[in-house]
């Protein structure tokens, strides 16, 4: 389905191109994510409407936030944005590896639609 899909990963000002991406890089970056750190993974074409997934460390007790954005021309601003907060880095690693390795989106039932925060 996505045979020509390529990714760009940005983490704290460093950009990794498709050929340098490996599961161990994602695990390392997420495991060591500290306050003010972030990663943004962007596919070369939307995955089921999603144009990127990003993660960042929060100031509260090891909490992290994952966010995913979808193109949605039905919305006033042209997108929908979802957010998920947890202290479980294993879940975050699974989300990013599924997105990158399997072009599979997370189940958004537990995620919050935060689109209104961007308008």
N, C-alpha and C positions, 0 to 999 in steps of 0.2 A: 504494500500500500504506500509506504514512504521510502521507496528504494533510493531516491536521490536526496533524502533528508540529511542535512548537515546541521551542526550545532556550534554556537559560540557561547562560551562560558566566561562571565566576568566576575572576578572576586577581588574586592578591595583595590581596584585600579589595575589589576593584572587581567589580561585577556588570553584565554586559551581557545585555540581553534580546534575544529573537529578532530583532526588527526592526533592531537595530544590528549584527548579526553579518554580516561580510563576509569573504571569503577573505583579503583583505589584512590584516585584524585578526589572524587566526590566524597568518599568516606572520610578522607583526611580533612578536607575543607569543612565538612559539617561537624565532625568530631571536635575540631579545634576552633569552631566559630565562637568568637568573643564579642562582647558588647561593641557596637559600632561596625562590626564585620557583616558582610553580606555576600551572597552569590546570586547571579542572575543567569539562567539558562534559557537561551533563545534558539528555537528551531528555525531553519531556513524557510519553512512554510508552516502554517498553522496546523497543530495537531488537534483534530476535532474542534477547530475554532480557537484553540488556545495559542496565544502568540508568545508567552513566556511563563516560566515559573521562577520565583525568587524566594530566597530565605535570608533571614537576618536574626541575629541574637538580640534579645531584649534585656533591659536592665533588671527585671524581676527574676530572682532566684533561678537562673539557668533556663528561663523560658526562651523559646524560639518561635518565630512566626514564618509560615509558608504562605505565599500568595500566588495566585494564578489569574491570568487575565485572558478573557475571551473577546473576540470580535463579536459585536452584536449590533447590527445596524438598526435594530428595532429600538435601541436605547438612544436617548437624547445625545449622549456623548460618544456613542458608537462602540461602547465596550461594556462588559461586566467584569467585576473584580471580586475575587473571593479570598478569604483569609482563614488560616487555621493556626491556633496557638497551642503549644505543648512544650513540655520539658523532655520529652522522649525523643532523643536524637535518632534512635533506631527507626522510628516511624518516618522521620524526615529523610533519612537515608533511603528508605524504601520508596517514598514518594518521588525523589529525584532520580533514582535508578530506574524506576518504572517509566517515568516520563522520558528519560534519555534512552534507555536500552530497549524498551518495549513499545514506546510511543503510546503508553497507557496513562490515562488520566486518573487521579485519585477519585474515590467516591466522595462527592461533595456534600453528602447529607449532613456531616458534622461541621462543615465549613460555614462561615458567615459570609453573606453577600454584603460587601462593604463598598459597593459601587458609589453610593451616595456620598461617601467621604471625598470623592474626587470631583465633585461638581460644585 
